[in-house]
C-alpha cells in the first residue's frame, strides 16, 4: 500500500457528523469517504493524475 500523508483537518461539527453518517451508509471509514470525495472532485474538475501505462512510455 502506498504511504499516506497525515495532516490535521478542522471541520465544522455538523459537517463532520454528516460525513460520518454518509461514510457509514457507504460502509467506509470517515477517512476513506473524504479521500473518495476528494478524488471524485479532482476527476470532475479534470485535475486527476493520469496513470502511466507501460506501453505509453516514451523511448528509454
PyMOL CGO cylinders between C-alpha atoms (Angstrom):
from pymol import cmd
from pymol.cgo import CYLINDER

trace = [
    CYLINDER, 0.00, 0.00, 0.00, 1.23, 3.49, -0.81, 0.3, 1, 1, 1, 1, 1, 1,
    CYLINDER, 1.23, 3.49, -0.81, 2.47, 5.67, 2.01, 0.3, 1, 1, 1, 1, 1, 1,
    CYLINDER, 2.47, 5.67, 2.01, -0.13, 8.11, 3.33, 0.3, 1, 1, 1, 1, 1, 1,
    CYLINDER, -0.13, 8.11, 3.33, 0.42, 11.76, 4.18, 0.3, 1, 1, 1, 1, 1, 1,
    CYLINDER, 0.42, 11.76, 4.18, -1.16, 12.64, 7.53, 0.3, 1, 1, 1, 1, 1, 1,
    CYLINDER, -1.16, 12.64, 7.53, -2.47, 16.12, 8.27, 0.3, 1, 1, 1, 1, 1, 1,
    CYLINDER, -2.47, 16.12, 8.27, -4.93, 17.86, 10.55, 0.3, 1, 1, 1, 1, 1, 1,
    CYLINDER, -4.93, 17.86, 10.55, -8.31, 18.78, 9.07, 0.3, 1, 1, 1, 1, 1, 1,
    CYLINDER, -8.31, 18.78, 9.07, -10.58, 21.10, 11.02, 0.3, 1, 1, 1, 1, 1, 1,
    CYLINDER, -10.58, 21.10, 11.02, -14.28, 20.66, 10.24, 0.3, 1, 1, 1, 1, 1, 1,
    CYLINDER, -14.28, 20.66, 10.24, -17.49, 22.20, 11.42, 0.3, 1, 1, 1, 1, 1, 1,
    CYLINDER, -17.49, 22.20, 11.42, -19.06, 19.66, 13.81, 0.3, 1, 1, 1, 1, 1, 1,
    CYLINDER, -19.06, 19.66, 13.81, -22.27, 19.42, 11.75, 0.3, 1, 1, 1, 1, 1, 1,
    CYLINDER, -22.27, 19.42, 11.75, -20.29, 18.78, 8.55, 0.3, 1, 1, 1, 1, 1, 1,
    CYLINDER, -20.29, 18.78, 8.55, -18.26, 16.13, 10.39, 0.3, 1, 1, 1, 1, 1, 1,
    CYLINDER, -18.26, 16.13, 10.39, -21.44, 14.41, 11.61, 0.3, 1, 1, 1, 1, 1, 1,
    CYLINDER, -21.44, 14.41, 11.61, -22.94, 14.42, 8.11, 0.3, 1, 1, 1, 1, 1, 1,
    CYLINDER, -22.94, 14.42, 8.11, -19.77, 12.99, 6.60, 0.3, 1, 1, 1, 1, 1, 1,
    CYLINDER, -19.77, 12.99, 6.60, -19.66, 10.28, 9.27, 0.3, 1, 1, 1, 1, 1, 1,
    CYLINDER, -19.66, 10.28, 9.27, -23.25, 9.27, 8.53, 0.3, 1, 1, 1, 1, 1, 1,
    CYLINDER, -23.25, 9.27, 8.53, -22.56, 9.24, 4.79, 0.3, 1, 1, 1, 1, 1, 1,
    CYLINDER, -22.56, 9.24, 4.79, -19.42, 7.14, 5.30, 0.3, 1, 1, 1, 1, 1, 1,
    CYLINDER, -19.42, 7.14, 5.30, -21.36, 4.65, 7.43, 0.3, 1, 1, 1, 1, 1, 1,
    CYLINDER, -21.36, 4.65, 7.43, -24.05, 4.39, 4.74, 0.3, 1, 1, 1, 1, 1, 1,
    CYLINDER, -24.05, 4.39, 4.74, -21.32, 3.62, 2.17, 0.3, 1, 1, 1, 1, 1, 1,
    CYLINDER, -21.32, 3.62, 2.17, -19.55, 1.18, 4.54, 0.3, 1, 1, 1, 1, 1, 1,
    CYLINDER, -19.55, 1.18, 4.54, -16.40, 3.32, 4.51, 0.3, 1, 1, 1, 1, 1, 1,
    CYLINDER, -16.40, 3.32, 4.51, -14.33, 4.89, 7.24, 0.3, 1, 1, 1, 1, 1, 1,
    CYLINDER, -14.33, 4.89, 7.24, -14.63, 8.65, 7.52, 0.3, 1, 1, 1, 1, 1, 1,
    CYLINDER, -14.63, 8.65, 7.52, -11.08, 9.00, 6.18, 0.3, 1, 1, 1, 1, 1, 1,
    CYLINDER, -11.08, 9.00, 6.18, -11.85, 6.77, 3.18, 0.3, 1, 1, 1, 1, 1, 1,
    CYLINDER, -11.85, 6.77, 3.18, -15.04, 8.73, 2.48, 0.3, 1, 1, 1, 1, 1, 1,
    CYLINDER, -15.04, 8.73, 2.48, -13.23, 12.06, 2.50, 0.3, 1, 1, 1, 1, 1, 1,
    CYLINDER, -13.23, 12.06, 2.50, -10.50, 10.66, 0.24, 0.3, 1, 1, 1, 1, 1, 1,
    CYLINDER, -10.50, 10.66, 0.24, -13.16, 9.25, -2.13, 0.3, 1, 1, 1, 1, 1, 1,
    CYLINDER, -13.16, 9.25, -2.13, -14.93, 12.61, -2.31, 0.3, 1, 1, 1, 1, 1, 1,
    CYLINDER, -14.93, 12.61, -2.31, -11.70, 14.50, -2.92, 0.3, 1, 1, 1, 1, 1, 1,
    CYLINDER, -11.70, 14.50, -2.92, -10.67, 12.11, -5.71, 0.3, 1, 1, 1, 1, 1, 1,
    CYLINDER, -10.67, 12.11, -5.71, -14.11, 12.43, -7.31, 0.3, 1, 1, 1, 1, 1, 1,
    CYLINDER, -14.11, 12.43, -7.31, -13.93, 16.23, -7.11, 0.3, 1, 1, 1, 1, 1, 1,
    CYLINDER, -13.93, 16.23, -7.11, -10.48, 16.16, -8.76, 0.3, 1, 1, 1, 1, 1, 1,
    CYLINDER, -10.48, 16.16, -8.76, -11.79, 13.94, -11.56, 0.3, 1, 1, 1, 1, 1, 1,
    CYLINDER, -11.79, 13.94, -11.56, -14.83, 16.15, -12.14, 0.3, 1, 1, 1, 1, 1, 1,
    CYLINDER, -14.83, 16.15, -12.14, -12.56, 19.21, -12.30, 0.3, 1, 1, 1, 1, 1, 1,
    CYLINDER, -12.56, 19.21, -12.30, -10.25, 17.48, -14.78, 0.3, 1, 1, 1, 1, 1, 1,
    CYLINDER, -10.25, 17.48, -14.78, -7.36, 17.52, -12.33, 0.3, 1, 1, 1, 1, 1, 1,
    CYLINDER, -7.36, 17.52, -12.33, -6.86, 13.83, -11.63, 0.3, 1, 1, 1, 1, 1, 1,
    CYLINDER, -6.86, 13.83, -11.63, -3.40, 12.37, -12.07, 0.3, 1, 1, 1, 1, 1, 1,
    CYLINDER, -3.40, 12.37, -12.07, -3.06, 10.45, -15.27, 0.3, 1, 1, 1, 1, 1, 1,
    CYLINDER, -3.06, 10.45, -15.27, -1.78, 6.94, -14.65, 0.3, 1, 1, 1, 1, 1, 1,
    CYLINDER, -1.78, 6.94, -14.65, 1.07, 5.94, -16.88, 0.3, 1, 1, 1, 1, 1, 1,
    CYLINDER, 1.07, 5.94, -16.88, 0.61, 2.67, -18.72, 0.3, 1, 1, 1, 1, 1, 1,
    CYLINDER, 0.61, 2.67, -18.72, 3.69, 0.57, -19.57, 0.3, 1, 1, 1, 1, 1, 1,
    CYLINDER, 3.69, 0.57, -19.57, 3.06, 0.86, -23.33, 0.3, 1, 1, 1, 1, 1, 1,
    CYLINDER, 3.06, 0.86, -23.33, 2.64, 4.67, -23.16, 0.3, 1, 1, 1, 1, 1, 1,
    CYLINDER, 2.64, 4.67, -23.16, 6.22, 5.35, -22.07, 0.3, 1, 1, 1, 1, 1, 1,
    CYLINDER, 6.22, 5.35, -22.07, 8.49, 7.20, -24.40, 0.3, 1, 1, 1, 1, 1, 1,
    CYLINDER, 8.49, 7.20, -24.40, 11.81, 5.84, -25.63, 0.3, 1, 1, 1, 1, 1, 1,
    CYLINDER, 11.81, 5.84, -25.63, 14.24, 4.84, -22.91, 0.3, 1, 1, 1, 1, 1, 1,
]
cmd.load_cgo(trace, "trace")
